[in-house]
Amino acid sequence: MANSLIIGQYVPTDSLVHRLDPRTKIIIIFLFVIFIFFANNALSYGWLALFAVASAVATKIKLKFIARGLTPVWFLIIFTFILHLFVTREGPVLFEIIGFPIYSGAIIQGFAISLRFFLLILVTSLMTLTTTPIEITDAIESLLHPLKKIKFPVHELALMMSISLRFIPTLMQETEKISKAQASRGVDFKTGPIKDRIHAVVPLLVPLFVSAFKRAEELAMAMEARGYQGGEGRTKLRELTIAKLDWLAFLSFSCVLIGLFLLRQ
Amino acid sequence: MKKISTIELCYGAIFICLMAIGANITYWFPFLSIPIGGVSVPLSLQTFFSILAGLMLGKQLGAFSIFAYTLVGLIGVPVFAQMQSGLFVLFNYTGGFLLSFILVAYVTGFLMERLTTITLPSSTSIAIIGVLTNYLVGVTYMYVGMNTWLNLEITYLAAWLGMIPFLIKDLGLAFIAALLIIKMYSRLSFKTSHINSQNTLQKSVKR
């Protein structure tokens, strides 16, 4: 599991979507999330669905991986649809299920909401499927750069995120060690009243805190020893560049948006 | 916002890791689920750690590191509860709880900075205020979310009733957080660390 954490949901392929600048992807997805709420009829929904599916195909990622990212939300999508079937009362009654009348409006609305939900999740998960967390962190630092004017510590935010990406697996191993150590001492968490069980987390947390803080202090010392002194004048190993491909992506996405406004009522 | 020093940056990053572990603590300790009224409530230490972030790091750095945690999860690293990640977590009806952790850290940090001495009653009440902030924002978001973009109509009361077992668990954990902060203040490495120079941690601890 530690492995899956380092790369997140990232699936490497050689597609064009992977080669896009992470900032381009963030901006396009952000706009998509906003504009999906403008779709209000079958044609406009279909148009956006076409865009989402086309981008999914363009990533060259196997359907298996995309579907895996969607598993936690399938339930929610289906649940929303079914609830709409029974709750919404618009249009003529189509048929009855065990005495419950199903209205035509309910099917349409339930389908529309579920589809919107599905598209939102599909497109946002394409982002994390085609971009490594560290790339996104760099992109966030670059996109939030204007916030430096209001003294928001953008560089520190990005660095904090990168450091945590490095240390989450380490601390997870540490947690595993602690759990084994306490189990070998015969600590019992399975019985007793609620109060005792909640209290039982203390012997797990104290060693975790101690080791976590020790790491933080060691890291800070190591950084300062190497001359780290904040974001001012710091250069980057990975430079982000907006290439022709990115302009092409923006252009085609604007076509999608224009199409959306032509198709909606 | 004032400048963040290197040690503060590292503490913030470590709190992101702690939040990630706390959210999925049942992965390592599967037995840590608590039966409350017949419902088995899986233990998640997110509220717990966001309260501690506020108590230990102060309002600014605490809220900032929890904000960074939320971002790490949103960009696809599975650090949220049940190893979830990605933007859609915010569209889910429990998204408000995630967002509220930032506020929880800020509120607890804010109150902690107002204290002159730490005693068990004061730290417990701060932690409880933290939990209440968490649920107030989380449940309201759930109510609004269900009634708007999920189009499921529920009453505000029903939303609260569903969360009661979790609330009991988190109040219990808030007490542990209050206990821990007192123990840590007198024992842990803050005294030797640079963070000592920060106003939140300068206060003398009288027990």
Interface residues (C-beta under 8 A of the other chain):
Chain A: M1 S4 L5 G8 Q9 Y10 I29 V33 G69 P72 V73 L76 T80 L83 H84 V87 T88 Q109 I113 F117 L120 I121 T124 S125 M127 T128 L129 T131 P133 I136 T137 I140 K151 F152 P153 E156 L157 L159 M160 M161 I163 S164 L165 F167 I168 T170 L171 M172 T175 E176 S179 F189 K190 I194 K195 R197 I198 H199 A200 V201 V202 L204 L205 V206 L208 F209 V210 A212 F213 K214 R215 A216 E217 L219 A220 M223 E224 Y228 G230
Chain B: M1 K3 I4 T6 I7 L9 C10 Y11 G12 A13 I14 I16 C17 L18 A20 I21 I25 Y27 W28 F29 F31 L32 I34 P35 I36 L43 L45 F64 S65 F67 A68 Y69 L71 V72 I75 G76 V77 P78 V79 Q82 M83 Q84 S85 G86 L87 F88 F91 N92 W149 L150 N151 L152 E153 I168 K169 G172 L173 F175 I176 L179 L180 K183 M184 L188 S189 S193 H194
